């Protein structure tokens, strides 16, 4: 069986997830390959795709949250596509595959699996959930400058209805996204399976207390400090919820000033935002190397993710794999990953007070931290380990090839 994964970029959440799936499948002896947009030689459609949305966008804040899929590349003659038995789409926006290109791939007669990393496939163009118009036929889109019943989102919905072939089996990375997809008008008649993303538990794993102490010494963290970790590619992105972390830490400082906290931040940070945190901050910058990331996760006492829009965050999985409990909002698939007061703490979305209480609870010892850490690691080994997820995909490929 030859499987070809297709994803626009090697980086980003979907890029990382598809790369990890490639490794997981290959470890099971599968002949799997991964094709990105740059490898396919189609960079110009990215610019055409972005420019085509400019007349419609509400403002700059939604520029990369809406995709038309008018531009892409016909890949039917690509050697990897021709050789594959199964075509496995992931995140294919921003000029990699247009709606017409997806329909062209279907003419090859090969089974198509499409793993959804956000809601775009069943909406009129948006990637982040802001309304439920996708349950009917879109239109009156809040992302557009001039919302109307027959606006751009409705026209894209109609185009998807026309172009989506029947031989696609959809996969969602979380049960939450599966429920959303099944409630949509576009995918109501398709088969949809929930399979999570995988993670290499030999890379993302706990470290010894000696290693934790050595890492903290390297970073100038006090030996007695409790360490809170926050991770985002770009901290200023509103849906990452950094402002709720700021509020939560300020409330925690006011109500429990005796807790010796220090904060580690991975990502592109803003000095002004860091100055607003009431504890010592260690900014670690952008980081791509998995081994270095794993060491940071494992050295923290708690990972906080106040995300407002996420499917199955890689960051949560990485933290759990490193045996670090997670505090987060009841957002998307996060509650599936983190059992409340089992692997961490789940707060109602937007409630910074509850987020502060979650951080306090994890660090308080009311439930021994060692127990939380053990449960976090076991959750990943049971649910997200490479062999577990690869096995689920191999079962799916086998079924659709029969």
N, C-alpha and C positions, 0 to 999 in steps of 0.2 A: 504494500500500500504506500503510495506517494502522496504526501500532504503538502500543500503550499499555503502558507499563512501570508496574508496581505495586510499591511498596515502603513499608513502614510509616513509616519516618522519612527525612528528607532528610540526617541526619547519621549518624555511625557508619560502619563499614567498608562495609556493603552499601549504605547511603544514598549514600555518596560514589561507590561503584562504579556504581550505577544512574544517578546524575546524570551521571557521565562517559560512560556508554554513550549516554544521551540526546543529549549534545552530539556524540558521535562519529557517531551515526546521522543527526542533523540536518545535520551537515557533509557527509554523502553525499547530501543531498537527500531523505531519508526524512521522511515526515510522522509524526513520533514525539512522544508526549506522556508525561508522568510524573504519576502519581497517588499521593499520600501519604495516610496515615490522617487527618491533620488536615484536608487538603483535602476528604476524603470526609465529614467531620463526624461521625466516630465515636470520640470520646475516651473515653466512659464504658466501652466494652467493655474498655479497658486495665485499669481498676480491677477489673472483674468477673473478668477473666482472672487477674490476680495474686492476688486474694482466694481464688479457687477452688483455688489450689494450696497455700495456707498449711497446711491440715490434713495435707497429704501430705509436705511438704518435710522433708528430713533435718535441715537447719539453714539459717540465713540465707545461708550462703556459696553455696548452690545456687539461691537464689530466682530469679535471672534466667538460669539455665542450663537450665531445663526449661520447656516450654510445652505446655499442654493443647489449645489451639486449640478451645475450647468456645464462644468468643464472637467476634463480628465483625459485619460488615455485609453485607447482600445488595446487591451492586452492579449487578445486572442492568439496572436502570433508569437508572443513571448515564449522562449524555450521552456521556462519553468512552468508556465501555465499549460503549455501543450503536453508536458510530461506528467502533470499531476493527475492523480485519481480523484482527489477531493480538493476543492478550492475553499479555503477558510478565510473569510473576510473578517477584519477587525474594524479599526477606526479608519475610514477611507476618505475622509473629507479634505477640504482645502486643496482641491485640484488633483487628487490621485485618481479617483473613479467618479464619473458622473452617473446620474441615474441611467442614462443611455448605455454607458459602459457596463453597468451591472447587468442590464438586459442582454447585452452582447455576450457576456461570459456565460449566461444561461443557455445560449444557443449551442454551446459546445457539448451539451448533454451531460456534463459532469455534475455530481451532487455539490451543492453549495451550502456551507455552514457559515453563519454570520453571527459572531459574538458581539453583542451590544455592550459598549462601555459607557454609554449615556443614552438619552431618550431620542436622539435625532431620527433614527430609522422610522419611528412611528409618529413623528410630528411634521408640521408644515415647514420645518427648518430650524427650530431651536434645539439647543443641546442641553439647556438647563430648565428644569421644570418651574414654570411660573403660572401656568393655568391648565385647565383640563379640556381645552378646545379640541385636543387630539382625539378625544373620545367620540367626537362627531366628525367634523370635516375641516377643522381649523378655520382660520379667518379671524378677524378682529384681533390680530396678534399684537401683544404689548411690546414686542421688540421693534415694531415698524413705526415709521414716521407718520404714516396715514393709515391707521387700522380701519378695516372695512370687511364686510362679510366675504367679498370676493378679492381680498388683498393678495399680496405675494404668497403668504403662508397657505392660503386656500389653493392657489394655483400649483404650488409645489406639492401639496397633499394630493391633488388630482393627478399630477405627473407621477408620483410614487404609485398611486393606485393603478396607473396605466403601465408603468415600466417594471414594477416588481414581479419577477417570475415566480412560478408556482413551486419550483424545485429548490427552495431555500428552507433550511431548517435553522430557526433562530435559537441562539443561546444567550441567556442573560447571566451576568456574573453574580447576581444576588436574587433572592426570592422577591425582594421589594421591586426590583426592576421587572421581574417576570410578571408580577401582578399589574404593574403599569402597562406593560406591553399587551397583556391579555385584555386589558380594558380599552385598548385603542381600537379605532375603527379600521385602521390599515392592517393590523396583524391578527385580527380576530379569527381568521380562518387558517392561520399558519400553526405548525407545531412549534412550541417554545419549550425549551429545557433550561433549567437553572444549573449551571456548573460554575464554581468559583474559579478565580485565578490561582495559579500555583505559586509556591515559593520554595527556594532551595534551603532546606532546614539545616544543611551542613555549613552554609555561609551565614545565614541569619540564625544565630544560636546564642544562648547565654554565655557569659564569661565568668571566670572565677572572681572571688572577692579580692584577691591579690591584683588581678588585672583591672578590676573596677577602680581600686585605690590608685593604681599606677596611672590610669587614664585621667582621673580627677586631679592628680598631682600635676600632670602635664598641662592641664587647662587652668591651673590655678584655682581650683574649686576647693573650698574648705572641707576637710575630712568629715566634719559633722553635718554638712549641709544635706538637705533633701533636694534632689535635682529634678526639675520639671523640664520636659523637652517639647518643643513646638517645631513642626516641619512644614514648609510650603515652598514650592518653587519660587513664587513671588508673593511675599507677605502682604503686599498692598492689594491683592485681589480680594474684592469684598466677600466673595462666597467662601473664602478660607476662614473667615470669622475671627481674625486676629483681634479686632476691637473687643470681642467678648472675652478673650483671654486677658486683655488689659483690665477690663472691668472686674473680672473674677479675681485676679491677683490683687487688685486694689482693695476689694472687699475682704479677701482673705487676710491681707496685711492689717486691715482695720480691726477685724474680729479676732484674729489669732496672731498677734504680733510676735509671739515667742517662737513660731515655727521658722527655723533657719533655712529659708529657700534660696536657691540659685537657679537661674534659667539658662538653658541652652537653646539656641535657635539655629536651625539649618535652613538656608534659602537666601534669596536676595532680600536683604533687610533694609529698613529705613532708619537712620540714626535717630530721627525725631521720635519715631514710634518706640524704639528701644529705650529712649530716655524716659518714656512714659511708664515704664514698668517699675514697680516699687521694690525690686530686688536686684542684686547683681546679675548682669547679663553677659553671656559668653556667645558671641555671634561667630558661627563656624562657616558661613558662606555656603555657596552652592557646592554640592558634592555628588559625584556620580559613581564612585567606586563602592561596590557593594560591601566589601570587607570593612572599609572605613565607616560606612553607614552603620553596619551591624554593631561595631564596637561602641559607637555613640549611643545607639538604642539600648544596648545592654548595660551601659554605664549609668543610664538615667533611672530614677525611681518611679517616675510616672510620665507617660506621654499624653499630652492634651491635644485633642483635635476638635475645635469648635466649628467644624465645617458646616455650611448651610446647604450644600448641594454636592452629593457624592454618591457613587454607586457601591463600590466595594474598594475602599481606599487601600492602595498598596502600603501606605504609611502605617495604617492600623495593623495590617498583616505582618509587616516587618517588626513592629514593636512587640506584638504578641509572640512572634517566633523567637525573639531575643529575651522572652520571659519578663517583659516590662508591661505592667498593667496600663490600661487605656481609660482615660476619661473623655467623653465626647457627648455630642448632642444626639438626640433621636432623629437622625438624618439618614435617609436612604437605607443602605445595607449595613450601616454601622451597628445597629442593635442586634443584627444577626451574628456579627463578629464578636461583639463584646457583651457577654451576659451581665446584666446589672448585678453588681456586688458578687460576681463570680470571677470574671477576668478583668473587671474594672468597674466603671460607674457610668450610667447613662442618665443625662439630664434632658429636660424638655428643651427643644430648640429655642435659642435666643434668651434663655434664662441664665444670665451670668452668675446670679446668686447660687443657683443649683450647680453650676459648673464649679464654683468655688467650694461648695460643700463636697462635691465629688473628689476634688484634689485633697481636701482635708481628710475625707474618709479613707482614701487609699493610703495616705501617709500616717494616719492616726494609729494604726495597729489594731483597730477594732476587729478587723479580720487580718490575721498575720500576713505581712507582705510576702513571706515565703510561700504561703498558700496561694495567694493571688498570682504570684510569678509561676508557680507550678501549673496552675490551671490555664494560664495564658499559653504556655508552651504546649501543653497537652491538646489544647483546642486546635492549634496549628498542625500538629502532627496527625491529628485525627481527621482534619477537614481540608487543609490547604497544602499539604506536603506534595512535592512533585509527583511521586508515584500515584498518589490518591487521585489527583486531578487528571493526570495523563490517562489513567485507567478509565475514567469516566468519558473522556473524549474518544479514546480508542473504541469503547463500547458504542458510542454514538456513530462514529465513522463506519464501524462494522454494520450497524443496523441500516444506515442509509445506502450502503453499497450493495446490500442484498437484493 
